[in-house]
């Protein structure tokens, strides 16, 4: 399962999938789906990170988001807790 990022619909990806004889299939989740584990991480970053700052530029947003993602690497239990949410347990 994956999100609807346009690259996943590309000709290259589809050509590769054709070579797997159906062994690999992509199932697309709706955009911003609560079923997508990555959305839980982004929502956490927004709620506990970037929402507490006045962001004045795309570069500043990128820097803050990167800081919070980096800090999450140091908190594996927090990430594991996010992935225990009932809506995304299927992904484990």
ZAVEX-691727 format. One record per residue: residue number from 1; x, y, z of N, C-alpha, C in turn; residue in one letter. Coordinates in steps of 0.05 Angstrom, whole numbers, plus 5000, padded with zeros to 4 digits. Example, Ala and Ser with C-alpha at 12.3 -4.5 7.8 and 13.67 -1.06 7.14 Angstrom:
BEGIN
  resi    nx    ny    nz   cax   cay   caz    cx    cy    cz  resn
     1  5264  4886  5156  5246  4910  5156  5264  4934  5156     a
     2  5257  4955  5142  5273  4979  5143  5258  5001  5157     s
// end
This chain:
BEGIN
  resi    nx    ny    nz   cax   cay   caz    cx    cy    cz  resn
     1  5017  4977  5000  5000  5000  5000  5018  5025  5000     x
     2  5009  5045  4986  5025  5069  4984  5006  5093  4980     x
     3  5018  5116  4982  5002  5140  4977  5000  5146  4947     x
     4  4987  5167  4940  4982  5174  4912  5004  5191  4899     x
     5  5028  5191  4911  5050  5207  4900  5053  5201  4870     x
     6  5054  5221  4853  5053  5217  4824  5075  5199  4813     x
     7  5098  5198  4826  5119  5181  4816  5111  5152  4816     x
     8  5094  5144  4835  5085  5116  4836  5067  5109  4813     x
     9  5057  5128  4798  5040  5123  4775  5056  5126  4749     x
    10  5082  5129  4751  5099  5135  4728  5101  5111  4709     x
    11  5109  5116  4685  5113  5096  4664  5134  5076  4673     x
    12  5156  5086  4685  5178  5069  4694  5168  5049  4715     x
    13  5152  5058  4734  5142  5041  4755  5123  5020  4743     x
    14  5105  5029  4725  5087  5010  4713  5101  4989  4696     x
    15  5122  4998  4681  5137  4979  4665  5151  4958  4683     x
    16  5162  4967  4706  5174  4948  4725  5154  4929  4736     x
    17  5131  4939  4744  5110  4921  4755  5102  4900  4734     x
    18  5101  4907  4709  5095  4888  4688  5115  4865  4687     x
    19  5140  4870  4695  5160  4849  4694  5158  4830  4717     x
    20  5142  4837  4737  5141  4819  4761  5119  4798  4759     x
    21  5105  4797  4736  5084  4777  4732  5064  4776  4755     x
    22  5057  4799  4765  5036  4801  4786  5046  4794  4814     x
    23  5072  4789  4817  5083  4783  4844  5084  4808  4862     x
    24  5086  4831  4849  5086  4857  4863  5062  4873  4853     x
    25  5045  4882  4871  5022  4898  4864  5023  4923  4882     x
    26  5014  4945  4871  5012  4969  4887  4983  4975  4892     x
    27  4976  4980  4917  4949  4988  4924  4951  5016  4935     x
    28  4936  5034  4923  4938  5063  4930  4918  5070  4952     x
    29  4929  5084  4972  4912  5094  4993  4902  5122  4984     x
    30  4879  5130  4993  4870  5157  4987  4889  5178  4999     x
    31  4891  5201  4985  4908  5222  4995  4900  5230  5024     x
    32  4920  5234  5041  4916  5241  5069  4899  5220  5084     x
    33  4901  5196  5077  4886  5174  5089  4895  5169  5117     x
    34  4877  5165  5136  4884  5157  5163  4895  5129  5164     x
    35  4893  5114  5141  4904  5087  5140  4933  5087  5132     x
    36  4944  5110  5126  4972  5112  5117  4990  5119  5141     x
    37  5008  5100  5149  5025  5105  5173  5041  5131  5171     x
    38  5050  5138  5147  5066  5162  5144  5050  5187  5152     x
    39  5024  5187  5147  5007  5210  5154  5008  5214  5184     x
    40  5009  5193  5200  5010  5195  5229  5036  5210  5238     x
    41  5058  5203  5224  5083  5217  5231  5081  5246  5223     x
    42  5071  5252  5199  5069  5280  5191  5050  5296  5209     x
    43  5028  5283  5217  5009  5297  5235  5022  5303  5262     x
    44  5038  5284  5271  5053  5288  5296  5072  5312  5294     x
    45  5086  5313  5272  5106  5335  5267  5091  5361  5266     x
    46  5068  5362  5252  5053  5387  5251  5042  5395  5278     x
    47  5031  5376  5293  5018  5382  5318  5038  5389  5340     x
    48  5061  5376  5341  5080  5380  5363  5105  5394  5354     x
    49  5106  5402  5330  5130  5415  5320  5125  5441  5306     x
    50  5119  5439  5280  5117  5463  5264  5094  5482  5272     x
    51  5073  5471  5284  5051  5487  5293  5058  5508  5314     x
    52  5080  5503  5328  5089  5521  5350  5108  5543  5341     x
    53  5111  5545  5315  5130  5565  5304  5117  5582  5283     x
    54  5125  5606  5281  5117  5623  5259  5136  5618  5236     x
    55  5126  5604  5216  5143  5596  5193  5139  5618  5172     x
    56  5161  5629  5163  5160  5652  5144  5169  5645  5116     x
    57  5179  5621  5112  5188  5614  5085  5188  5584  5081     x
    58  5189  5576  5057  5190  5547  5050  5216  5535  5062     x
    59  5238  5550  5060  5263  5540  5071  5262  5536  5101     x
    60  5249  5555  5115  5246  5552  5144  5228  5528  5151     x
    61  5207  5524  5136  5190  5500  5140  5206  5475  5136     x
    62  5221  5474  5114  5238  5451  5109  5257  5446  5132     x
    63  5270  5466  5141  5289  5463  5163  5276  5453  5189     x
    64  5253  5464  5196  5239  5456  5220  5229  5427  5217     x
    65  5218  5420  5194  5209  5392  5190  5232  5373  5192     x
    66  5254  5380  5180  5278  5363  5181  5288  5360  5210     x
    67  5287  5381  5225  5295  5380  5254  5277  5360  5269     x
    68  5251  5361  5264  5233  5343  5279  5236  5315  5269     x
    69  5240  5311  5243  5244  5283  5233  5270  5272  5245     x
    70  5290  5288  5246  5316  5279  5258  5312  5272  5287     x
    71  5297  5289  5302  5293  5283  5330  5276  5257  5334     x
    72  5258  5251  5315  5243  5226  5317  5261  5202  5314     x
    73  5283  5205  5300  5301  5182  5297  5312  5174  5324     x
    74  5314  5193  5342  5324  5188  5369  5303  5178  5388     x
    75  5278  5176  5378  5256  5167  5395  5241  5144  5382     x
    76  5253  5121  5379  5240  5099  5365  5215  5089  5379     x
    77  5213  5092  5406  5189  5084  5420  5165  5101  5412     x
    78  5170  5127  5407  5149  5145  5399  5139  5137  5371     x
    79  5157  5131  5353  5149  5122  5326  5134  5095  5328     x
    80  5144  5077  5344  5130  5051  5348  5102  5055  5359     x
    81  5099  5074  5377  5072  5080  5388  5054  5091  5366     x
    82  5064  5108  5349  5047  5117  5327  5038  5094  5309     x
    83  5056  5075  5305  5049  5053  5287  5032  5032  5301     x
    84  5026  5036  5327  5008  5018  5341  4979  5028  5339     x
    85  4975  5051  5327  4948  5062  5324  4931  5041  5309     x
    86  4907  5037  5318  4890  5016  5306  4887  5019  5276     x
    87  4886  5043  5266  4881  5047  5237  4904  5038  5219     x
    88  4929  5035  5231  4952  5027  5214  4965  5001  5223     x
    89  4953  4986  5241  4965  4961  5250  4969  4941  5227     x
    90  4952  4944  5206  4955  4926  5183  4983  4926  5171     x
    91  4997  4949  5175  5023  4953  5161  5045  4939  5176     x
    92  5041  4929  5200  5063  4916  5215  5068  4888  5206     x
// end
